[in-house]
Structures are given as C-alpha cells and as structure tokens.
Amino acid sequence: MIRARPWALLVISAVLMFLGFAGFGIWPLAFFGIIPALFVFDPLETRGGFERPQGKWFFWRALFFGYVAELGGFYWLTNTLVDFSGFPVVVCLLFASIFYLFQGLQFVAILALWARARARGFSATPALVAAYLATEALFPMLFEHYYGSAFHPVPLLMQIADLGGPMMCTALAMVVAGALYDAGSTWTRERRIPKLWPGIALASVLFACGYGAYRLHETDARIAAAPQLTVGVVQTNMGLFEKWQNPAMGVRRHVEQTAEIAAEHDPDLVVWPESAVTYFLPNGLTNVRDWRWARRLGLDQVRVPIVFGALRQHVTAEGAEQDRNTAFVTDASGEIVGVYDKTYLLAFGEYIPFGDWFPIVYEISPMSGRFTPGDDPAAVPFTARDGNTYRLSVLICYEDIVSAFVRRAEAQGDPHLLVNITNDSWFGDTQEPWVHLHLARFRAVEHRRYLIRATNSGVSAIIDAAGRITEQSGTFVRANLVGSVAMLEGGTTLYELLGAWPGWVALLAIALMGFLPARYLPKRARPSGLDSTST
C-alpha cells in the first residue's frame, strides 16, 4: 500500500492539473493542482511513509506524472491523427503516446529543477515559479499551451498577459501553489507559517486583480473611441471531407450565408473559414469573379469584402510549383487585395515530417497533404463602408495559438484587426475546438486587438481586445455571427516590446538557484535540512 502511495498522489496531482487547464476549465484547480506532486518529489520532505525518489526512479515517476497530465489534456489526439493521417488506429495510438511522453518530459524538467533548488535550501515558491516558467520558455510544444491559459474564464486575471504573455498567468498560478505548499508543509509540523512567500502570493493576486480592473476600464474606453465596423462570420458546419466530396456545395453554402448576413446587417467584412473553397485558384487571378467557376459557384453574387481560405499553387522564381494553404482577401467588387500563405503547417495533415526525404510515406498516408509553408505574415488592407482602409493580420488554423508568430505579425503589419480562419472539424465532438478558442483569446489581450475566428464547424467567435467573447457559435451547427468590431491601433503593450521575458528571467533565476556554487548563496538559501522550508 505504501509503495502505491506516491503513484496515487501523482495521479491525483496530474488529474487536478488537466482539470484546471483550458479544456475542462475548472480554473481554481490551477492554483493547487501541482501540490501533491511537489510533496512526492521534495528532497527535504520525509513524511508520507515513502522515500523521495532519486536517479532513475525520479525520472520514471516524473515522466509518469507528465504522461497522465498530458493524456488528460490531449485525449482527443488519437482520433485526430486517425482522421488527419489515415494511419491505422494502433499506429495513431502509438504516435499519440509518443507525444504524451515527449510533452511529459517538460514535467520531468520542472520537477528536477525544482527539487535541485529545494535541496539547496530554497523555498518551494520561487523554485517552482522559476522552474515552471523556464521550461515553458525553452521546451518545444507541438501545440503551444502555456498553463496560465487556465485563467481564460476570468477576464480580470487574463489582463496581465499584455505584460508578458500567458506566462504571466502561469507565474500567478505557480506563486500561489508554491506559497500554499510552503505554508502547508510548516503548518502540518506545527511550526510558524512563513510570511514572506504567502505574502508575495497574496500581493500577486491583488496586483493581478487591480491591474485587470484598470486594463478592462482602459480598454473599454479605447473601444468606445475607435471606429466601429460590422463584421460577419460564416460557419457552414461542413467538414473538409464533406467539402471534398461536394466542393461546389461547400462554396455555395458560404455564398448563401453571406447573402443572409448582407441582407440583414450590411456588413463591412465577412469572414469565411479555412478551406472554405477547396479548389486551387489559378495563378495570376486578380478578381474572383473572373474565375471560370465563379458564376457556377455564385461567387459573382458576393457584394461585400470577404476573407476566405482556399488553395493555390505558388510558382517560385526557379519555376517550381508549390501547393499553399492560403487566405484570400477581396473587396466588394471581388478584387483580390491580398493573400497570405499559411506559415505553420500541421504535421501529418498538411505535410509529413521528413516526407521530402522519404516520399514513400505519402503513399502510406494518402490523406496527408504536401504543402509548402509561406514566409511573409504581412498585413492585408481592406476598405470598409466608411471609405477608410484598415489592415488585417490573417492567421490560419492553429497559428493563432503561436504567440511568438502573432507577435511577429503584429510588429510587421501593425494591424487594426486579427482574423483567424481555421478548420477544427477534424477533432470531432471533443474539447479541442474549445481549447483552441480559449488559447487564442490571449492573443487579443497581448496585442489589444479584436480577434475574429471563423471555423468550419465551431467554435467561431468574435473576441474583443480584453479577451472577452462577444459573439460565439456552438460546435457542429450551422451559424451566422455578426458583431461590432473596434478598429484599434497604437497602444503598444509590454509584451509586444519584450516578448516572453518572464521565461528568460526565470531561466536565469533557476540557473542561479540550481547551479551557483553554495558559497555564493545567501545564508538563508544554503542547504540546512528540513528547517530551510521556513525561509
């Protein structure tokens, strides 16, 4: 029974971690989900009836904890791989497990760095904050998912993301978790509870709430003073396979729903999702109404500016043809005023890693595309009904959760509006479409811009510059969204200037805690047994 105790604590901790994250959304759990795992790995702790793991046992227990946490957060990945790649279920289970294990290594790193700092006498709180943020800065993520995104249901707490991205929210969660652990570990020994780190944690929460209230008020004032446009979003509830089987019907349905929006609201812009048009548009096309299929598909009847996803063959200077996943922006006359080629391609869906070296893998996985990434996230102009020209930054698929990429696009294009077109129908009736939405909301906060999301089957949404959802569809329903959108500009945030700086500060801090020679450490941080937990 005692042997199973640490494993049971790790399961409990991992479950609390993923229940507190963006998918399940029980956000208060983010403040203490990791605490049972800290108890298992704390080298200064002797209670519980089991020895603290070292060496290979430390690695395997930490990896187990990470695997369970990732499995719970990304349980939908197996079915997605089946749909995307066409590989058998058993192979997709293997790929998913490899992903869970790889991402679980992040928790191995977090706990190893934390335990090393603890063994050298540092309190749990600074060690945890530094270890967690340092790994978020360095560890590669296939799907970017900072733990601080757990606070998406609480706009008041989300606002600190404009200071340093969602890492700021991660820091808030971990400073509270560490302080609770510090306080609990001394209180249960009937010792005086330390004041320093619980006080810092309380001050951090109060600062986040106060800053959030200020930024919400300031952002609302900017929204009220900015030009307002009416934007429509079309969600046809057609999956990509359905569109491939009947591509003409897919385009016509978008045209029909656009006509419905135009008749009722006279919009400045209508946004269609990724792969709304499953045809390759011809090279050199300057107006969609000149396309030979335009009349048959009804595109010649569209009388409003639109953003839509389609395919195109890009011809390089050397004459090579490259398939691109592209967003087109047209004006009210159908003139193509800008294009954007997707930069971050989805592995096994739009390309197979190392597929150019081993072309046979495309024969094994015929559902996988062979797309080439774009390289220019420049903003695209469009003219509204008021005669003013505004700039859009278009993001395709999960580019809206790649915070560094969106920061680059913002810096290069200085857009008035962020637009994401995506297809989440691959993921079925799971949490993924909702997780995608909630992770993307932080881009609106980081840059203080509205974010429009148009998806094939949900969740489509209009998100304001404070990360609040003003209009939202369900999943697997046909829907038209219409909302007022403020064209904001200026007001550079600290995140735009410095990026994910909390991670680099944390990296320096954990390096000092873990590897600075002991003689250079402050007295209170030198190893001194269990009493060091009271620092």
C-alpha positions in Angstrom: 0.0 0.0 0.0 2.8 2.4 0.9 4.6 1.6 -2.3 1.5 2.7 -4.3 1.1 5.9 -2.3 3.4 8.2 -4.3 1.9 6.9 -7.6 -1.6 7.6 -6.3 -0.5 11.1 -5.3 0.9 11.7 -8.8 -2.3 10.5 -10.5 -4.3 12.9 -8.3 -2.0 15.8 -9.0 -2.0 15.1 -12.8 -5.8 14.9 -12.8 -6.1 18.2 -10.9 -3.6 19.7 -13.4 -5.6 18.9 -16.5 -9.0 19.6 -14.9 -7.7 23.0 -14.1 -6.4 23.7 -17.6 -8.3 25.3 -20.6 -10.2 22.1 -21.7 -12.1 21.3 -18.6 -11.9 24.8 -17.3 -12.1 24.3 -13.5 -9.7 27.2 -13.2 -9.3 27.4 -9.4 -7.6 24.0 -9.5 -4.7 25.7 -11.4 -3.7 27.2 -8.0 -3.0 23.9 -6.3 -3.1 21.0 -8.8 0.7 20.5 -8.7 1.0 20.5 -4.9 0.6 16.7 -4.4 3.4 16.1 -7.0 5.6 18.6 -5.1 5.1 16.5 -1.9 6.3 13.4 -3.7 9.5 14.9 -5.1 10.5 17.3 -2.3 14.0 16.1 -1.2 13.5 18.0 2.1 10.4 16.1 3.0 10.3 12.8 4.9 6.6 12.3 5.7 4.2 10.0 3.8 5.8 6.7 4.6 7.9 6.5 1.4 11.3 7.6 0.3 11.7 10.5 -2.1 12.7 9.2 -5.5 16.2 9.7 -6.9 18.0 8.8 -10.1 16.1 6.7 -12.5 13.1 6.4 -10.1 12.9 10.2 -10.1 12.8 10.2 -13.8 10.2 7.5 -14.2 7.8 8.9 -11.6 8.1 12.4 -13.0 7.5 11.1 -16.5 4.5 9.1 -15.3 3.1 12.3 -13.8 3.7 14.2 -17.0 2.2 11.5 -19.2 -1.0 11.3 -17.2 -1.3 15.1 -17.2 -0.8 15.3 -21.0 -3.0 12.4 -21.7 -5.9 14.1 -19.9 -5.3 17.4 -21.6 -4.9 16.0 -25.1 -7.0 12.8 -25.0 -8.5 13.8 -28.4 -5.3 13.5 -30.2 -5.6 9.8 -31.3 -8.9 10.3 -33.2 -7.4 13.4 -34.8 -4.4 11.5 -36.1 -6.7 8.9 -37.5 -8.7 11.5 -39.4 -5.7 13.6 -40.4 -3.1 10.9 -41.4 -5.2 7.9 -42.4 -2.9 5.6 -40.4 -4.5 2.7 -38.6 -5.8 3.3 -35.0 -2.9 1.3 -33.5 -0.3 3.4 -35.2 -2.1 6.6 -34.2 -2.2 5.4 -30.6 1.5 4.9 -30.8 2.0 8.4 -32.2 -0.2 9.9 -29.5 1.6 8.1 -26.7 4.9 9.4 -28.1 3.5 12.9 -28.0 2.3 12.4 -24.4 5.7 11.1 -23.3 7.6 13.8 -25.1 5.5 16.6 -23.6 5.7 14.8 -20.3 9.4 15.4 -20.3 8.6 19.0 -19.6 7.3 18.0 -16.2 10.4 15.9 -15.6 12.4 19.1 -16.2 10.2 21.2 -14.0 10.4 18.8 -11.1 14.1 18.1 -11.5 14.9 21.8 -11.4 12.6 22.4 -8.5 13.9 19.5 -6.5 17.5 20.7 -7.1 16.7 24.2 -5.9 14.9 22.7 -2.9 17.9 20.5 -2.0 20.0 23.7 -1.9 17.7 25.3 0.6 15.4 27.4 -1.5 11.7 27.8 -0.6 9.2 26.0 -2.8 7.6 29.2 -4.1 10.5 30.9 -6.0 11.9 27.5 -7.1 8.5 26.4 -8.6 7.9 29.7 -10.4 11.4 29.8 -11.8 11.4 26.1 -12.8 7.9 26.2 -14.5 8.4 29.4 -16.4 11.9 28.4 -17.6 10.7 25.2 -19.1 7.7 27.0 -20.7 10.3 29.3 -22.4 12.6 26.5 -23.6 10.6 23.3 -24.0 9.3 22.7 -27.6 5.5 22.4 -27.8 3.7 20.9 -30.8 0.6 22.7 -29.6 1.5 25.8 -27.6 -0.3 25.5 -24.3 1.0 27.7 -21.5 -0.5 26.6 -18.2 -1.6 30.1 -17.4 -4.2 29.8 -20.1 -6.2 28.1 -17.4 -7.5 31.6 -16.4 -9.4 32.2 -19.6 -12.7 32.1 -17.8 -11.6 35.1 -15.6 -11.1 38.2 -17.8 -9.9 40.1 -14.7 -6.9 37.8 -14.3 -6.3 37.4 -18.1 -5.2 41.1 -18.4 -1.7 40.6 -17.1 -1.0 38.7 -20.3 -0.2 42.0 -22.0 2.8 42.3 -19.7 4.5 39.1 -20.6 2.1 36.8 -22.4 0.2 33.8 -20.8 3.5 33.1 -18.9 2.4 35.9 -16.5 -0.7 33.9 -15.7 1.4 30.7 -15.3 3.6 32.7 -12.8 0.4 33.7 -10.9 -0.7 30.1 -10.6 2.6 28.8 -9.5 3.4 31.5 -7.0 0.1 30.7 -5.2 0.7 26.9 -5.5 4.3 27.3 -4.1 3.1 29.5 -1.3 0.4 27.1 -0.3 2.9 24.3 -0.3 5.4 26.3 1.8 2.6 27.3 4.3 1.1 23.8 4.4 4.5 22.0 4.9 5.2 24.1 8.0 1.7 24.3 9.4 1.4 20.5 9.4 4.6 20.3 11.5 3.0 22.8 14.0 5.6 25.4 13.1 5.2 29.0 12.5 3.9 29.6 9.0 6.3 31.7 6.9 5.1 35.1 5.9 7.3 36.1 3.0 6.1 33.9 0.2 2.4 33.7 1.2 2.5 37.5 1.4 4.1 37.7 -2.0 1.4 35.3 -3.4 -1.4 37.4 -1.9 0.2 40.6 -3.3 0.5 39.0 -6.7 -3.2 38.1 -6.8 -4.2 41.5 -5.6 -1.9 43.1 -8.2 -3.4 40.9 -11.0 -6.9 41.9 -9.9 -6.1 45.6 -9.7 -4.2 45.6 -12.9 -7.0 43.7 -14.6 -9.7 46.1 -13.5 -7.6 49.1 -14.7 -6.9 47.5 -18.1 -10.5 46.4 -18.6 -11.6 50.0 -18.0 -8.9 51.5 -20.2 -9.6 49.0 -23.0 -13.3 49.7 -22.9 -12.6 53.4 -23.2 -10.4 52.8 -26.3 -13.0 50.6 -27.8 -15.7 53.3 -27.4 -13.5 55.9 -29.0 -12.4 53.7 -32.0 -14.1 53.4 -35.4 -16.7 50.6 -35.3 -17.2 48.1 -38.2 -19.8 45.4 -38.6 -18.2 42.0 -39.2 -20.0 38.8 -40.1 -18.7 35.2 -39.7 -19.9 32.3 -41.7 -19.9 28.8 -40.1 -21.4 26.2 -42.5 -20.9 23.1 -40.4 -19.3 21.3 -43.3 -16.2 19.1 -42.6 -13.3 19.0 -45.0 -14.2 15.5 -46.2 -17.7 16.7 -47.0 -16.4 19.6 -49.0 -14.0 17.4 -50.9 -16.9 15.2 -51.8 -19.1 18.1 -53.0 -16.8 21.2 -53.3 -19.4 23.2 -55.2 -22.0 22.8 -52.4 -19.4 24.0 -49.9 -18.8 27.3 -51.7 -22.5 27.8 -52.4 -23.4 27.4 -48.8 -20.9 30.1 -47.9 -22.3 32.4 -50.5 -25.9 31.8 -49.3 -25.0 32.5 -45.7 -23.1 35.6 -46.7 -26.2 36.8 -48.6 -28.2 36.3 -45.4 -25.8 38.4 -43.4 -25.6 41.1 -46.1 -29.4 41.4 -46.3 -29.9 41.8 -42.6 -26.8 43.7 -41.5 -24.9 45.4 -44.4 -21.5 44.3 -43.1 -18.1 45.9 -43.7 -16.5 42.5 -43.9 -17.5 38.8 -43.9 -15.1 36.1 -42.8 -15.2 32.5 -44.2 -13.1 29.7 -42.6 -10.1 27.8 -43.7 -10.7 25.6 -46.7 -14.0 27.3 -47.5 -13.0 26.9 -51.1 -11.4 23.5 -51.7 -10.3 24.4 -55.2 -6.9 25.6 -56.4 -7.4 29.2 -57.6 -5.4 29.8 -60.8 -2.1 31.7 -60.8 -2.4 35.4 -61.8 -6.1 35.6 -60.8 -6.8 39.2 -59.7 -10.6 39.1 -59.3 -12.5 36.1 -58.1 -15.4 37.0 -60.5 -13.1 36.3 -63.4 -12.5 32.8 -62.3 -14.2 30.4 -64.7 -16.1 28.7 -61.9 -17.2 31.9 -60.2 -20.7 32.1 -61.8 -21.4 28.4 -61.3 -20.5 28.7 -57.6 -22.2 32.0 -57.0 -19.1 34.0 -56.2 -20.1 36.7 -58.7 -23.1 37.5 -56.4 -21.0 38.4 -53.4 -21.1 42.1 -52.9 -19.1 42.6 -49.6 -15.4 42.3 -48.8 -14.6 38.7 -47.7 -11.8 36.8 -46.2 -11.8 33.1 -47.2 -9.5 30.1 -47.2 -8.6 28.3 -50.4 -5.7 26.6 -52.2 -3.2 28.0 -54.6 -0.1 26.8 -56.5 2.8 29.2 -55.9 5.4 29.4 -58.6 8.9 30.1 -57.4 11.5 32.2 -59.2 13.0 28.9 -60.4 9.7 27.8 -61.8 8.9 25.2 -59.1 5.3 24.7 -58.2 4.4 24.7 -54.5 1.0 23.9 -53.0 0.0 26.6 -50.4 -2.8 26.8 -47.9 -3.9 30.4 -48.5 -6.2 33.1 -47.2 -7.5 35.5 -49.8 -9.0 38.9 -49.1 -11.3 40.5 -51.6 -13.1 43.8 -51.8 -16.8 44.3 -52.6 -16.1 44.0 -56.3 -14.3 40.7 -56.0 -10.8 42.2 -56.5 -8.2 40.2 -54.6 -6.5 42.9 -52.4 -4.2 40.5 -50.5 -3.2 36.9 -49.9 -1.5 35.2 -47.0 0.1 31.7 -47.2 0.0 29.6 -44.0 3.4 29.5 -42.3 3.0 26.9 -39.6 1.8 23.7 -41.2 0.2 20.9 -39.3 2.3 17.7 -39.2 0.7 14.6 -40.8 -2.2 16.8 -42.1 -0.5 19.3 -44.4 2.9 17.6 -44.6 4.7 14.6 -43.1 7.9 15.3 -41.3 10.9 14.2 -43.4 8.5 13.4 -46.2 10.7 15.1 -48.8 13.5 12.8 -47.8 11.3 9.7 -47.8 8.5 10.2 -50.3 7.1 6.7 -49.7 5.5 7.9 -46.5 3.0 9.9 -48.6 2.0 6.6 -50.3 1.4 5.1 -46.8 -0.6 8.1 -45.7 -2.5 9.3 -48.8 -4.7 11.7 -46.6 -1.7 13.8 -45.8 -1.0 16.9 -47.9 2.3 18.1 -49.3 2.0 21.8 -48.7 4.8 24.3 -48.6 4.8 27.0 -45.8 4.6 30.7 -46.6 7.1 33.1 -45.1 5.5 36.6 -45.0 3.0 37.5 -42.3 2.4 41.0 -43.7 -0.9 42.7 -43.0 -3.5 42.8 -45.7 -5.5 46.0 -46.4 -9.3 46.2 -47.0 -11.6 49.2 -47.4 -14.7 49.5 -45.2 -18.0 51.2 -46.0 -16.8 54.3 -44.3 -14.2 54.6 -47.1 -11.3 54.1 -44.7 -8.7 51.5 -45.3 -7.8 49.1 -42.5 -5.2 46.4 -42.0 -5.8 42.7 -41.2 -3.4 40.1 -40.0 -4.7 36.8 -41.1 -3.8 33.6 -39.1 -4.6 30.2 -40.5 -5.5 27.2 -38.3 -3.5 27.0 -35.1 -1.2 29.9 -35.9 -3.4 31.9 -33.6 -2.0 30.0 -30.6 1.6 30.5 -31.6 2.2 33.6 -29.5 5.6 34.5 -30.9 4.4 34.2 -34.5 1.4 36.5 -33.8 3.8 39.0 -32.1 5.9 38.9 -35.3 2.9 39.5 -37.5 1.7 42.4 -35.2 5.2 44.0 -35.3 5.5 43.6 -39.1 1.9 44.6 -40.1 0.6 46.8 -37.3 -3.0 45.5 -38.0 -6.2 47.0 -36.8 -7.8 43.5 -36.6 -6.6 39.9 -36.1 -8.5 37.3 -38.2 -8.2 33.6 -37.7 -9.6 31.1 -40.2 -9.5 27.5 -39.1 -10.9 24.0 -39.5 -11.4 22.2 -36.2 -13.8 19.6 -37.6 -11.0 17.0 -37.6 -11.2 16.8 -33.8 -14.8 15.7 -33.6 -17.0 16.4 -30.6 -14.2 16.8 -28.1 -12.8 19.6 -26.1 -10.2 20.6 -28.7 -12.3 23.3 -30.5 -13.0 24.9 -27.2 -9.3 24.6 -26.1 -8.3 26.2 -29.4 -10.6 29.1 -28.8 -9.5 29.8 -25.3 -5.8 29.6 -26.0 -6.3 32.0 -28.9 -8.1 34.6 -26.7 -4.8 35.5 -25.2 -3.6 36.9 -28.5 -6.3 39.6 -28.2 -5.1 40.6 -24.8 -1.4 40.6 -25.7 -2.0 43.0 -28.6 -5.2 44.8 -27.5 -6.9 44.0 -30.8 -10.1 42.3 -31.7 -9.8 38.7 -32.9 -12.3 37.2 -35.3 -12.4 33.4 -35.5 -14.2 31.7 -38.4 -14.3 27.9 -38.3 -16.0 25.3 -40.4 -17.8 23.6 -37.6 -17.1 25.6 -34.5 -16.2 27.3 -32.3 -16.5 30.6 -34.3 -16.3 33.7 -32.2 -15.7 37.5 -32.0 -13.3 38.3 -29.2 -12.7 41.9 -28.0 -9.4 43.5 -27.1 -9.7 42.3 -23.5 -10.1 38.7 -24.5 -13.9 38.6 -23.8 -16.1 36.7 -26.2 -18.8 39.0 -27.6 -20.3 36.6 -30.1 -19.9 32.8 -30.2 -21.3 29.8 -32.1 -21.7 26.3 -30.9 -20.0 23.2 -32.4 -21.3 21.2 -35.3 -24.1 23.7 -36.0 -24.7 26.0 -39.0 -24.4 29.6 -37.8 -24.0 33.2 -38.8 -22.3 35.5 -36.4 -22.5 39.3 -36.7 -20.9 41.8 -34.3 -19.5 45.3 -33.9 -15.7 45.4 -34.0 -13.5 48.3 -33.0 -10.6 49.1 -35.3 -7.9 49.7 -32.8 -4.3 50.8 -33.3 -1.4 52.1 -31.3 -1.1 51.4 -27.6 1.9 49.1 -27.7 2.0 46.6 -24.8 4.9 45.5 -22.8 4.6 42.0 -24.3 4.9 43.5 -27.8 8.1 45.2 -26.8 9.8 42.4 -24.8 8.0 39.2 -25.8 8.0 36.3 -23.3 10.6 37.9 -21.0 9.3 36.2 -17.8 10.6 32.9 -19.2 14.1 34.3 -19.6 14.2 35.9 -16.2 13.0 32.6 -14.7 15.7 30.7 -16.6 18.4 32.9 -15.1 16.8 32.5 -11.6 16.6 28.7 -11.7 20.2 28.5 -13.1 21.4 30.5 -10.1 19.3 28.5 -7.6 20.4 25.2 -9.0 23.9 25.7 -10.1 25.5 28.7 -8.4 28.3 27.4 -6.0 27.0 27.1 -2.5 29.5 29.5 -1.1 27.9 32.3 -3.1 24.4 31.6 -2.0 22.7 33.8 0.6 22.8 32.2 4.1 19.0 31.5 4.1 19.3 29.6 0.9 22.1 27.3 1.9 21.1 23.6 2.5 20.3 23.2 6.1 17.8 20.3 6.3 14.1 20.5 6.9 14.3 23.8 8.7 15.1 25.5 5.3 11.4 25.2 4.4 10.6 28.0 6.7 12.6 30.6 4.7 
